[in-house]
Structures are given as C-alpha cells and as structure tokens.
Amino acid sequence: MIRDRGLKKWQAASFLPQQWTMLKGIYHDDTKVKKPTLDEQELEDINIIVMESLNYTLPIKVTIWRNGFFINFIGIVAKVDPIKLCILMEINKNTERIMINDITGVERI
C-alpha cells in the first residue's frame, strides 16, 4: 500500500499572509461594476416614482451605485432637497440621505 501525503502535496501553500489579503482585494475589485448611465426617460420615471412616494407616503425600492456595487434601500421619501441634490428616506425609523446622482433605479412596492 502506498503511503503518501495524498492531496496535501498538491495544495497550494501560502507563505505570506499578505498574499491572501492581496488576492481577496483582487477578487473584490473584479466584482465591481461600472455605473450605468440613465437616459431621459429613465430619469423621468425615477422622478415620478420619487414624487409619488413623497406626496402619498408610498414605500419604494431605491437602487443606488456606490464604489462599484449596487445597494438597495426600501422606505418612504421624507424630503427631496434640490439644492443639495439628495433625497431623505425613512428606512426602519431611521433617516438615510441618498444622493440623487447615485440613484440607478427606483421601483414601486
């Protein structure tokens, strides 16, 4: 019977812990996506849905793009600030500030 190390000898050895942190960073950067550009029709649809949520206190789902990733928020629009270009949303009794330029999509719930 052959008594060798089996698969252990074929597994990669990590000699430096910095290797793993570097590889994790590379994998993290590979999953990032570019910010989509919105056309006039999509911007108009976003505006209509946001104003409906503000006027009728309807919950909406807002998708934003931050640092290469999409984040979803579900809540009610409390205020639209055209000077600071942001939306204040009530999410689980907390107020979240969302920049208008970061919004990539809005859906009615």
C-alpha positions as CSV (number, residue, x, y, z in Angstrom):
1,M,0.0,0.0,0.0
2,I,1.3,3.4,-0.9
3,R,1.5,5.8,2.0
4,D,2.0,9.3,0.6
5,R,0.5,12.6,1.6
6,G,-2.3,12.3,-0.9
7,L,-3.8,15.6,-2.0
8,K,-1.9,17.6,0.6
9,K,1.2,17.7,-1.6
10,W,-0.8,19.3,-4.4
11,Q,-2.5,22.0,-2.3
12,A,-1.0,25.5,-2.6
13,A,1.0,26.7,0.3
14,S,0.6,30.3,1.4
15,F,3.9,31.5,2.7
16,L,2.9,35.1,3.2
17,P,-0.4,36.3,4.8
18,Q,-0.2,39.3,2.6
19,Q,-0.8,37.0,-0.3
20,W,-4.3,36.2,0.9
21,T,-5.2,39.9,1.6
22,M,-3.9,40.8,-1.9
23,L,-5.9,38.0,-3.6
24,K,-9.1,39.0,-1.7
25,G,-8.6,42.6,-2.8
26,I,-8.2,41.4,-6.4
27,Y,-11.4,39.3,-6.2
28,H,-13.2,42.2,-4.6
29,D,-12.1,44.6,-7.4
30,D,-13.2,42.1,-10.1
31,T,-16.8,42.0,-8.9
32,K,-17.1,45.8,-9.2
33,V,-19.4,47.1,-12.0
34,K,-19.4,50.4,-13.8
35,K,-22.0,53.0,-13.0
36,P,-24.8,52.7,-15.6
37,T,-25.8,55.9,-17.5
38,L,-29.5,56.8,-17.4
39,D,-31.3,58.3,-20.3
40,E,-34.0,61.0,-20.1
41,Q,-36.9,58.5,-19.9
42,E,-35.4,56.6,-17.0
43,L,-34.7,59.9,-15.2
44,E,-38.3,61.0,-15.7
45,D,-39.6,57.7,-14.4
46,I,-37.4,57.9,-11.3
47,N,-38.7,61.5,-10.7
48,I,-42.3,60.4,-11.0
49,I,-42.0,57.5,-8.6
50,V,-40.0,59.5,-6.1
51,M,-42.6,62.3,-6.1
52,E,-45.4,59.8,-5.7
53,S,-43.7,58.4,-2.6
54,L,-43.2,61.9,-1.2
55,N,-46.8,63.0,-1.8
56,Y,-48.7,59.8,-1.0
57,T,-46.2,58.3,1.5
58,L,-45.8,55.1,-0.5
59,P,-42.9,52.8,0.0
60,I,-40.4,52.4,-2.8
61,K,-37.2,50.5,-3.5
62,V,-34.3,52.7,-4.5
63,T,-31.2,51.1,-6.1
64,I,-28.0,53.2,-5.8
65,W,-24.5,52.7,-7.0
66,R,-21.6,53.2,-4.5
67,N,-18.0,52.3,-5.1
68,G,-18.7,49.8,-7.8
69,F,-21.6,48.0,-6.1
70,F,-25.4,48.3,-6.1
71,I,-27.2,48.8,-2.8
72,N,-31.0,48.6,-2.3
73,F,-33.0,50.7,0.1
74,I,-36.7,50.2,0.9
75,G,-38.5,53.1,2.5
76,I,-40.6,56.2,2.1
77,V,-39.3,59.5,0.8
78,A,-39.4,62.1,3.5
79,K,-37.9,65.1,1.7
80,V,-36.3,66.0,-1.7
81,D,-33.6,68.6,-1.4
82,P,-32.9,70.1,-4.9
83,I,-30.1,72.4,-3.5
84,K,-28.0,69.6,-2.0
85,L,-29.2,67.2,-4.7
86,C,-30.2,64.5,-2.2
87,I,-33.3,62.6,-1.0
88,L,-34.0,61.9,2.6
89,M,-35.7,58.5,3.1
90,E,-37.3,57.0,6.2
91,I,-35.9,53.4,6.4
92,N,-36.9,51.4,9.5
93,K,-37.4,54.6,11.6
94,N,-34.0,55.9,10.5
95,T,-33.4,58.7,8.0
96,E,-31.0,57.9,5.2
97,R,-29.5,60.5,2.9
98,I,-29.3,59.4,-0.7
99,M,-27.5,61.5,-3.3
100,I,-29.6,61.9,-6.5
101,N,-26.5,61.3,-8.7
102,D,-26.1,57.8,-7.1
103,I,-29.6,56.6,-7.9
104,T,-29.7,54.0,-10.7
105,G,-33.2,52.7,-10.3
106,V,-36.5,53.1,-8.4
107,E,-39.4,50.7,-8.1
108,R,-42.8,50.9,-6.6
109,I,-43.6,48.3,-3.9
